[in-house]
Amino acid sequence: GILPEKAVATLCGGIAGGVQGFVLSPLLLLKTRVMTNPVFRENMTLLKTTYLSLTIGLEVARNEGILALMKGSDIFAVKRVFDWSTRYYFSEVFKMMILKYGA
């Protein structure tokens, strides 16, 4: 059978959240590594900051392996699934209430 609109929206939100979690997780881990690195305590140009950030990313990949950037990504993605599923679910609930009872 065909799923109700609310179920489809909730499911799509959860799937999109999980994908987002796996894509963002390595970037957020790298951002944390960069922000906690003492070299970034001084003022520098955007170009130098970008170069040093990429250098840290390459160091992590070289020293710990590329999968080191995926540490914790499974939990992060699961959190995003629940976050986005509930967001889409309640969006649909309130949309239906507004359509039914008026704004």
TIMI-2910 file (N, C-alpha, C, CB; in pm, 1 decimal, decimal comma, always signed):
<rs>
+----------+----------+----------+----------+----------+----------+----------+----------+----------+----------+----------+----------+------+
!      n_x !      n_y !      n_z !     ca_x !     ca_y !     ca_z !      c_x !      c_y !      c_z !     cb_x !     cb_y !     cb_z ! resn !
+----------+----------+----------+----------+----------+----------+----------+----------+----------+----------+----------+----------+------+
!    +81,4 !   -117,9 !     +0,0 !     +0,0 !     +0,0 !     +0,0 !    +86,3 !   +124,9 !     +0,0 !    -92,9 !     -0,6 !   +118,5 !  Gly !
!    +18,0 !   +233,7 !    -15,2 !    +84,3 !   +364,1 !    -16,6 !    +93,5 !   +417,0 !   +125,7 !     +8,4 !   +464,7 !   -107,7 !  Ile !
!   +208,9 !   +467,6 !   +161,0 !   +229,1 !   +522,4 !   +295,1 !   +161,7 !   +658,6 !   +308,1 !   +379,4 !   +534,1 !   +326,7 !  Leu !
!   +113,2 !   +688,8 !   +427,3 !    +57,5 !   +822,9 !   +449,7 !   +165,8 !   +930,0 !   +434,9 !     -7,2 !   +831,8 !   +589,8 !  Pro !
!   +122,1 !  +1050,7 !   +400,5 !   +215,1 !  +1161,9 !   +377,2 !   +303,4 !  +1187,9 !   +499,0 !   +137,7 !  +1289,1 !   +341,2 !  Glu !
!   +245,5 !  +1178,2 !   +618,4 !   +321,8 !  +1202,6 !   +740,2 !   +433,7 !  +1099,2 !   +757,0 !   +228,8 !  +1200,4 !   +862,3 !  Lys !
!   +402,9 !   +973,3 !   +725,6 !   +503,3 !   +866,8 !   +737,0 !   +614,2 !   +885,6 !   +634,3 !   +438,0 !   +728,7 !   +719,2 !  Ala !
!   +576,7 !   +924,3 !   +512,9 !   +676,4 !   +946,3 !   +407,3 !   +769,6 !  +1061,0 !   +446,1 !   +607,1 !   +976,5 !   +271,7 !  Val !
!   +711,5 !  +1171,5 !   +494,5 !   +793,4 !  +1286,5 !   +534,0 !   +887,6 !  +1249,4 !   +647,9 !   +704,1 !  +1404,5 !   +575,6 !  Ala !
!   +835,7 !  +1174,8 !   +744,9 !   +918,1 !  +1133,5 !   +859,2 !  +1031,3 !  +1042,0 !   +814,3 !   +831,9 !  +1062,5 !   +965,1 !  Thr !
!   +999,1 !   +946,3 !   +729,6 !  +1099,6 !   +853,0 !   +678,5 !  +1205,8 !   +925,0 !   +595,9 !  +1032,9 !   +744,3 !   +594,2 !  Leu !
!  +1161,9 !  +1013,4 !   +507,2 !  +1256,7 !  +1088,9 !   +424,3 !  +1346,6 !  +1177,9 !   +509,7 !  +1181,3 !  +1174,4 !   +321,4 !  Cys !
!  +1288,3 !  +1240,9 !   +610,3 !  +1368,4 !  +1323,7 !   +700,7 !  +1474,0 !  +1242,7 !   +773,0 !  +1279,2 !  +1392,7 !   +801,8 !  Gly !
!  +1435,8 !  +1123,2 !   +818,1 !  +1531,3 !  +1036,9 !   +888,3 !  +1643,9 !   +988,8 !   +797,7 !  +1459,5 !   +917,5 !   +947,3 !  Gly !
!  +1608,9 !   +949,6 !   +676,4 !  +1711,2 !   +903,8 !   +581,2 !  +1806,5 !  +1017,9 !   +546,6 !  +1645,2 !   +848,3 !   +452,5 !  Ile !
!  +1750,0 !  +1134,4 !   +518,6 !  +1834,9 !  +1250,4 !   +486,9 !  +1924,1 !  +1286,9 !   +605,5 !  +1747,9 !  +1371,7 !   +447,1 !  Ala !
!  +1870,3 !  +1277,9 !   +726,4 !  +1950,5 !  +1306,5 !   +845,5 !  +2065,9 !  +1209,0 !   +862,0 !  +1863,2 !  +1303,1 !   +969,0 !  Gly !
!  +2040,1 !  +1080,7 !   +833,7 !  +2146,7 !   +981,0 !   +844,0 !  +2257,7 !  +1006,0 !   +743,1 !  +2090,1 !   +841,7 !   +824,5 !  Gly !
!  +2219,8 !  +1039,2 !   +620,6 !  +2319,6 !  +1072,0 !   +518,0 !  +2398,7 !  +1195,5 !   +560,7 !  +2251,5 !  +1095,9 !   +380,0 !  Val !
!  +2326,5 !  +1296,0 !   +607,8 !  +2393,6 !  +1417,4 !   +654,5 !  +2493,3 !  +1384,7 !   +766,4 !  +2289,7 !  +1520,7 !   +703,9 !  Gln !
!  +2454,0 !  +1296,5 !   +857,7 !  +2542,8 !  +1259,3 !   +968,2 !  +2672,1 !  +1196,5 !   +920,6 !  +2472,6 !  +1164,3 !  +1061,2 !  Gly !
!  +2661,8 !  +1105,2 !   +823,3 !  +2783,0 !  +1040,9 !   +772,0 !  +2870,2 !  +1137,0 !   +691,6 !  +2746,0 !   +921,8 !   +685,8 !  Phe !
!  +2809,0 !  +1232,8 !   +625,0 !  +2886,4 !  +1330,0 !   +546,9 !  +2951,8 !  +1433,2 !   +638,2 !  +2796,3 !  +1400,4 !   +443,9 !  Val !
!  +2877,1 !  +1481,1 !   +736,5 !  +2928,8 !  +1586,9 !   +823,8 !  +3025,9 !  +1538,3 !   +930,4 !  +2815,4 !  +1656,1 !   +890,2 !  Leu !
!  +3010,2 !  +1414,0 !   +973,7 !  +3090,8 !  +1364,2 !  +1084,4 !  +3241,4 !  +1382,1 !  +1064,6 !  +3061,1 !  +1219,9 !  +1105,8 !  Ser !
!  +3299,7 !  +1340,3 !   +951,7 !  +3444,1 !  +1359,9 !   +936,6 !  +3482,6 !  +1507,8 !   +933,5 !  +3492,7 !  +1291,8 !   +809,7 !  Pro !
!  +3396,3 !  +1589,9 !   +876,9 !  +3426,7 !  +1733,8 !   +873,1 !  +3424,6 !  +1794,4 !  +1012,1 !  +3327,3 !  +1807,2 !   +783,4 !  Leu !
!  +3328,3 !  +1753,1 !  +1095,5 !  +3321,3 !  +1805,2 !  +1231,4 !  +3436,8 !  +1754,8 !  +1316,9 !  +3188,9 !  +1767,2 !  +1295,5 !  Leu !
!  +3475,9 !  +1628,9 !  +1295,6 !  +3590,7 !  +1575,6 !  +1368,7 !  +3717,3 !  +1651,1 !  +1330,0 !  +3607,6 !  +1424,7 !  +1341,2 !  Leu !
!  +3733,5 !  +1676,5 !  +1202,0 !  +3849,2 !  +1752,2 !  +1154,7 !  +3846,4 !  +1895,0 !  +1209,3 !  +3853,0 !  +1753,9 !  +1000,7 !  Leu !
!  +3728,5 !  +1956,1 !  +1212,6 !  +3715,4 !  +2091,6 !  +1266,7 !  +3758,3 !  +2095,2 !  +1413,2 !  +3570,3 !  +2141,8 !  +1252,4 !  Lys !
!  +3719,6 !  +1992,3 !  +1488,6 !  +3759,4 !  +1984,7 !  +1629,6 !  +3910,6 !  +1971,1 !  +1642,1 !  +3689,7 !  +1866,4 !  +1699,5 !  Thr !
!  +3969,0 !  +1886,8 !  +1558,3 !  +4115,1 !  +1870,7 !  +1560,9 !  +4185,4 !  +2002,6 !  +1529,4 !  +4159,1 !  +1762,4 !  +1460,7 !  Arg !
!  +4131,6 !  +2075,0 !  +1432,2 !  +4191,5 !  +2202,6 !  +1391,8 !  +4176,7 !  +2304,7 !  +1504,0 !  +4125,9 !  +2255,6 !  +1261,5 !  Val !
!  +4057,9 !  +2313,8 !  +1561,3 !  +4031,1 !  +2416,1 !  +1663,4 !  +4110,8 !  +2392,7 !  +1791,3 !  +3882,6 !  +2419,5 !  +1696,1 !  Met !
!  +4142,0 !  +2267,1 !  +1820,4 !  +4216,8 !  +2238,2 !  +1942,2 !  +4367,6 !  +2239,7 !  +1919,9 !  +4175,0 !  +2104,1 !  +1997,5 !  Thr !
!  +4409,6 !  +2257,8 !  +1795,8 !  +4552,7 !  +2264,3 !  +1766,1 !  +4606,2 !  +2402,0 !  +1806,6 !  +4579,6 !  +2236,5 !  +1614,6 !  Asn !
!  +4713,5 !  +2404,6 !  +1886,9 !  +4765,1 !  +2532,3 !  +1937,1 !  +4813,8 !  +2629,1 !  +1828,5 !  +4877,3 !  +2505,6 !  +2031,3 !  Pro !
!  +4845,5 !  +2580,7 !  +1709,4 !  +4895,9 !  +2668,3 !  +1604,2 !  +4789,7 !  +2771,1 !  +1563,5 !  +4939,6 !  +2585,5 !  +1482,1 !  Val !
!  +4662,6 !  +2741,0 !  +1588,1 !  +4554,5 !  +2830,0 !  +1547,3 !  +4520,2 !  +2934,7 !  +1653,2 !  +4431,7 !  +2749,0 !  +1515,1 !  Phe !
!  +4600,5 !  +2946,8 !  +1756,5 !  +4577,4 !  +3047,0 !  +1860,6 !  +4619,9 !  +3187,0 !  +1814,7 !  +4653,0 !  +3008,7 !  +1988,3 !  Arg !
!  +4699,4 !  +3193,8 !  +1709,2 !  +4746,4 !  +3323,4 !  +1659,7 !  +4661,7 !  +3368,3 !  +1540,1 !  +4896,3 !  +3315,5 !  +1619,9 !  Glu !
!  +4660,6 !  +3498,1 !  +1513,7 !  +4588,9 !  +3550,2 !  +1396,9 !  +4667,9 !  +3517,7 !  +1270,3 !  +4566,0 !  +3704,0 !  +1409,5 !  Asn !
!  +4594,5 !  +3475,7 !  +1167,3 !  +4658,9 !  +3447,4 !  +1038,9 !  +4557,2 !  +3468,8 !   +927,7 !  +4716,1 !  +3302,1 !  +1034,8 !  Met !
!  +4606,7 !  +3472,1 !   +807,7 !  +4519,7 !  +3496,2 !   +692,4 !  +4432,5 !  +3373,8 !   +664,1 !  +4603,6 !  +3531,7 !   +567,9 !  Thr !
!  +4328,3 !  +3394,8 !   +588,2 !  +4239,6 !  +3285,5 !   +550,5 !  +4315,6 !  +3178,7 !   +471,9 !  +4121,6 !  +3338,5 !   +467,8 !  Leu !
!  +4403,2 !  +3221,9 !   +384,2 !  +4480,9 !  +3127,6 !   +304,5 !  +4569,3 !  +3039,6 !   +392,7 !  +4566,6 !  +3202,5 !   +202,8 !  Leu !
!  +4636,9 !  +3101,2 !   +490,1 !  +4724,4 !  +3024,6 !   +579,2 !  +4643,0 !  +2930,1 !   +667,9 !  +4808,5 !  +3119,7 !   +666,3 !  Lys !
!  +4529,5 !  +2978,5 !   +717,1 !  +4442,5 !  +2894,4 !   +799,5 !  +4394,4 !  +2773,4 !   +719,8 !  +4321,9 !  +2975,6 !   +851,5 !  Thr !
!  +4352,9 !  +2796,9 !   +597,0 !  +4305,3 !  +2688,0 !   +511,2 !  +4416,5 !  +2587,1 !   +485,2 !  +4252,1 !  +2743,5 !   +378,0 !  Thr !
!  +4534,2 !  +2637,7 !   +453,8 !  +4648,5 !  +2549,8 !   +426,6 !  +4681,9 !  +2464,2 !   +549,4 !  +4771,8 !  +2633,2 !   +384,6 !  Tyr !
!  +4688,6 !  +2527,8 !   +666,2 !  +4721,7 !  +2452,7 !   +788,0 !  +4611,1 !  +2353,5 !   +824,4 !  +4745,7 !  +2549,2 !   +905,1 !  Leu !
!  +4486,3 !  +2389,3 !   +799,3 !  +4375,7 !  +2297,0 !   +825,8 !  +4387,0 !  +2172,6 !   +738,6 !  +4240,6 !  +2366,4 !   +801,8 !  Ser !
!  +4415,9 !  +2193,4 !   +611,1 !  +4433,4 !  +2079,7 !   +520,5 !  +4553,2 !  +1994,6 !   +562,0 !  +4450,9 !  +2128,6 !   +376,0 !  Leu !
!  +4658,8 !  +2060,6 !   +608,2 !  +4777,7 !  +1988,5 !   +654,9 !  +4743,1 !  +1898,4 !   +772,7 !  +4888,9 !  +2087,2 !   +694,7 !  Thr !
!  +4661,7 !  +1950,3 !   +866,2 !  +4621,8 !  +1869,3 !   +982,2 !  +4537,3 !  +1751,2 !   +936,1 !  +4543,3 !  +1954,9 !  +1085,4 !  Ile !
!  +4445,6 !  +1774,9 !   +842,0 !  +4364,3 !  +1665,1 !   +787,5 !  +4449,4 !  +1557,4 !   +724,1 !  +4265,7 !  +1718,1 !   +685,3 !  Gly !
!  +4548,4 !  +1597,9 !   +647,2 !  +4637,5 !  +1500,4 !   +583,8 !  +4722,1 !  +1426,3 !   +687,0 !  +4728,5 !  +1570,0 !   +482,4 !  Leu !
!  +4764,1 !  +1496,6 !   +792,8 !  +4840,0 !  +1432,2 !   +900,9 !  +4757,0 !  +1324,4 !   +969,0 !  +4885,7 !  +1536,2 !  +1004,5 !  Glu !
!  +4632,1 !  +1357,0 !   +999,3 !  +4543,0 !  +1259,2 !  +1062,9 !  +4528,7 !  +1137,0 !   +972,1 !  +4403,2 !  +1322,1 !  +1092,8 !  Val !
!  +4503,2 !  +1159,3 !   +844,5 !  +4487,5 !  +1048,6 !   +750,5 !  +4615,2 !   +966,0 !   +739,8 !  +4447,9 !  +1101,3 !   +612,8 !  Ala !
!  +4730,3 !  +1033,3 !   +737,5 !  +4858,0 !   +962,9 !   +723,9 !  +4892,7 !   +886,0 !   +851,5 !  +4970,4 !  +1062,3 !   +690,2 !  Arg !
!  +4876,3 !   +947,1 !   +967,6 !  +4918,9 !   +885,6 !  +1093,6 !  +4818,1 !   +785,3 !  +1149,7 !  +4944,0 !   +992,8 !  +1195,8 !  Asn !
!  +4688,6 !   +813,5 !  +1131,6 !  +4586,4 !   +729,0 !  +1193,4 !  +4502,7 !   +652,0 !  +1092,1 !  +4496,0 !   +813,1 !  +1278,6 !  Glu !
!  +4522,9 !   +681,6 !   +964,8 !  +4441,8 !   +618,2 !   +860,3 !  +4320,7 !   +704,1 !   +828,3 !  +4397,0 !   +477,1 !   +903,5 !  Gly !
!  +4273,8 !   +691,8 !   +705,9 !  +4163,3 !   +774,8 !   +660,3 !  +4035,4 !   +746,4 !   +739,5 !  +4138,9 !   +752,4 !   +511,4 !  Ile !
!  +4020,3 !   +623,8 !   +788,6 !  +3900,7 !   +589,3 !   +866,0 !  +3898,2 !   +655,5 !  +1003,1 !  +3891,5 !   +439,6 !   +882,4 !  Leu !
!  +4010,8 !   +711,9 !  +1044,5 !  +4012,2 !   +784,5 !  +1171,8 !  +3916,6 !   +903,1 !  +1167,2 !  +4154,5 !   +832,6 !  +1205,2 !  Ala !
!  +3895,6 !   +957,5 !  +1048,6 !  +3802,1 !  +1069,1 !  +1035,3 !  +3657,1 !  +1024,1 !  +1051,4 !  +3820,4 !  +1136,9 !   +900,2 !  Leu !
!  +3632,8 !   +895,0 !  +1048,7 !  +3496,0 !   +843,4 !  +1063,2 !  +3465,2 !   +796,8 !  +1205,5 !  +3473,8 !   +728,5 !   +966,6 !  Met !
!  +3557,6 !   +818,8 !  +1299,1 !  +3534,3 !   +777,6 !  +1438,1 !  +3407,5 !   +844,4 !  +1491,1 !  +3656,5 !   +813,6 !  +1527,8 !  Lys !
!  +3318,2 !   +764,0 !  +1542,8 !  +3195,7 !   +815,5 !  +1601,1 !  +3088,5 !   +854,2 !  +1500,8 !  +3227,3 !   +932,0 !  +1683,9 !  Gly !
!  +3114,7 !   +831,6 !  +1372,2 !  +3017,8 !   +873,4 !  +1271,3 !  +2887,9 !   +793,8 !  +1279,7 !  +3077,7 !   +859,0 !  +1132,9 !  Ser !
!  +2896,4 !   +668,2 !  +1323,9 !  +2774,3 !   +588,0 !  +1333,6 !  +2677,7 !   +646,3 !  +1436,9 !  +2808,6 !   +443,0 !  +1369,8 !  Asp !
!  +2728,9 !   +680,7 !  +1553,3 !  +2644,4 !   +739,9 !  +1657,5 !  +2593,7 !   +876,2 !  +1612,6 !  +2722,0 !   +752,7 !  +1790,6 !  Ile !
!  +2680,7 !   +954,6 !  +1552,0 !  +2641,5 !  +1087,3 !  +1503,9 !  +2530,4 !  +1075,1 !  +1400,5 !  +2762,7 !  +1161,7 !  +1444,0 !  Phe !
!  +2541,3 !   +979,3 !  +1309,9 !  +2439,7 !   +960,4 !  +1206,4 !  +2307,3 !   +914,6 !  +1267,7 !  +2487,9 !   +858,3 !  +1101,9 !  Ala !
!  +2313,2 !   +825,5 !  +1365,3 !  +2190,3 !   +779,5 !  +1432,1 !  +2121,9 !   +896,3 !  +1502,6 !  +2221,8 !   +666,5 !  +1533,7 !  Val !
!  +2200,5 !   +980,3 !  +1567,3 !  +2142,6 !  +1098,8 !  +1631,1 !  +2073,9 !  +1187,3 !  +1528,6 !  +2250,6 !  +1178,4 !  +1705,3 !  Lys !
!  +2135,4 !  +1204,2 !  +1412,7 !  +2076,0 !  +1285,5 !  +1306,1 !  +1947,7 !  +1221,5 !  +1252,2 !  +2176,9 !  +1305,1 !  +1191,8 !  Arg !
!  +1943,8 !  +1088,9 !  +1244,5 !  +1822,6 !  +1021,4 !  +1199,0 !  +1706,2 !  +1055,6 !  +1292,1 !  +1844,3 !   +867,9 !  +1192,8 !  Val !
!  +1728,6 !  +1042,2 !  +1422,9 !  +1622,0 !  +1072,9 !  +1518,4 !  +1588,2 !  +1221,3 !  +1519,0 !  +1662,1 !  +1028,6 !  +1658,4 !  Phe !
!  +1690,1 !  +1305,0 !  +1508,6 !  +1669,3 !  +1449,8 !  +1507,6 !  +1581,3 !  +1490,4 !  +1390,2 !  +1804,0 !  +1523,8 !  +1501,2 !  Asp !
!  +1619,7 !  +1449,3 !  +1270,8 !  +1546,4 !  +1490,4 !  +1151,2 !  +1412,8 !  +1418,8 !  +1137,6 !  +1630,1 !  +1465,3 !  +1028,1 !  Trp !
!  +1403,7 !  +1294,5 !  +1183,1 !  +1274,8 !  +1224,2 !  +1179,3 !  +1172,4 !  +1296,2 !  +1265,3 !  +1290,6 !  +1078,5 !  +1226,6 !  Ser !
!  +1210,9 !  +1330,0 !  +1386,9 !  +1116,6 !  +1399,1 !  +1475,1 !  +1085,0 !  +1539,0 !  +1421,9 !  +1173,6 !  +1408,3 !  +1618,2 !  Thr !
!  +1182,9 !  +1604,4 !  +1365,3 !  +1160,1 !  +1737,4 !  +1307,7 !  +1055,7 !  +1730,4 !  +1195,7 !  +1292,8 !  +1796,6 !  +1253,6 !  Arg !
!  +1070,7 !  +1634,8 !  +1105,8 !   +975,6 !  +1621,0 !   +995,2 !   +840,2 !  +1572,5 !  +1045,2 !  +1030,1 !  +1524,3 !   +889,4 !  Tyr !
!   +840,3 !  +1481,9 !  +1142,4 !   +713,9 !  +1432,1 !  +1197,2 !   +632,5 !  +1546,7 !  +1257,5 !   +740,2 !  +1323,4 !  +1303,7 !  Tyr !
!   +695,6 !  +1623,6 !  +1344,9 !   +621,4 !  +1731,8 !  +1409,7 !   +585,0 !  +1842,3 !  +1311,4 !   +702,7 !  +1789,7 !  +1524,5 !  Phe !
!   +664,5 !  +1861,7 !  +1209,9 !   +629,2 !  +1956,8 !  +1105,2 !   +499,4 !  +1914,2 !  +1037,5 !   +742,9 !  +1968,6 !  +1001,6 !  Ser !
!   +489,2 !  +1785,1 !  +1007,1 !   +366,8 !  +1733,4 !   +945,0 !   +247,6 !  +1739,9 !  +1040,8 !   +388,3 !  +1588,9 !   +898,5 !  Glu !
!   +268,7 !  +1708,9 !  +1167,0 !   +160,8 !  +1715,1 !  +1266,1 !   +105,7 !  +1857,0 !  +1275,0 !   +210,9 !  +1668,0 !  +1404,7 !  Val !
!   +195,5 !  +1954,7 !  +1287,3 !   +149,7 !  +2092,7 !  +1300,1 !    +89,7 !  +2145,3 !  +1169,8 !   +264,9 !  +2181,9 !  +1343,6 !  Phe !
!   +140,8 !  +2098,7 !  +1056,2 !    +82,6 !  +2137,8 !   +928,3 !    -61,9 !  +2089,2 !   +920,2 !   +165,8 !  +2081,4 !   +810,7 !  Lys !
!    -83,8 !  +1964,3 !   +958,5 !   -218,9 !  +1908,7 !   +955,5 !   -311,7 !  +1981,6 !  +1053,0 !   -215,2 !  +1759,4 !   +988,4 !  Met !
!   -259,2 !  +2016,9 !  +1170,5 !   -341,0 !  +2091,5 !  +1268,1 !   -379,0 !  +2228,2 !  +1213,9 !   -265,8 !  +2107,5 !  +1401,5 !  Met !
!   -285,2 !  +2295,4 !  +1153,2 !   -311,8 !  +2429,3 !  +1098,5 !   -412,0 !  +2421,0 !   +983,7 !   -180,4 !  +2495,6 !  +1049,9 !  Ile !
!   -395,0 !  +2320,4 !   +898,5 !   -489,5 !  +2304,4 !   +787,2 !   -630,6 !  +2267,3 !   +836,2 !   -438,3 !  +2196,9 !   +690,1 !  Leu !
!   -635,8 !  +2189,9 !   +943,2 !   -765,1 !  +2144,8 !   +995,2 !   -836,9 !  +2254,2 !  +1076,1 !   -745,3 !  +2021,0 !  +1082,3 !  Lys !
!   -762,0 !  +2321,4 !  +1163,9 !   -823,9 !  +2417,5 !  +1255,8 !   -804,3 !  +2562,4 !  +1213,8 !   -768,5 !  +2398,5 !  +1394,1 !  Tyr !
!   -725,0 !  +2586,0 !  +1112,2 !   -699,3 !  +2722,6 !  +1065,4 !   -583,3 !  +2786,4 !  +1138,8 !   -823,3 !  +2808,2 !  +1082,0 !  Gly !
!   -531,3 !  +2890,6 !  +1078,7 !   -415,0 !  +2956,4 !  +1137,2 !   -456,8 !  +3072,9 !  +1223,9 !   -320,0 !  +3003,8 !  +1028,5 !  Ala !
+----------+----------+----------+----------+----------+----------+----------+----------+----------+----------+----------+----------+------+
</rs>
